[in-house]
Amino acid sequence: QLYTVDAPTDGEDHDNSFRVGGKRITPELLAEALRTLPEEKRNAVMLYYFHDMSDADIAKLYNGDHYAYRRNGDRRTSSLETLKQFLEERANDDETSEW
């Protein structure tokens, strides 16, 4: 499970999505996008962005290989491009966007 969504308790309809470039990105869509990545790339993204690990620390997890440090940055960069394309294709246009 990549995300949790708490149900509103005050009777209001809370929107947990965020808006980027006129597109509405929901937590569910972001989780779906992450699941499309191969495990190694998904792990690189998750460790870097969600666990605040440095490339050097992540490289240690990949057997401490000298080239792992550089490959991690490459994995993350290509993963972000893949995520961006996935989200651009599937996100809903946000007519209430303030952008």
Secondary structure, 3 states (H helix, E strand, C coil): CCCCCCCCCCCCCCCCCEEECCEEECHHHHHHHHHCCCHHHHHHHHHHHHCCCCHHHHHHHCCCCCCHHHHHHHHHHHHHHHHHHHHHHHCEECCCCCC
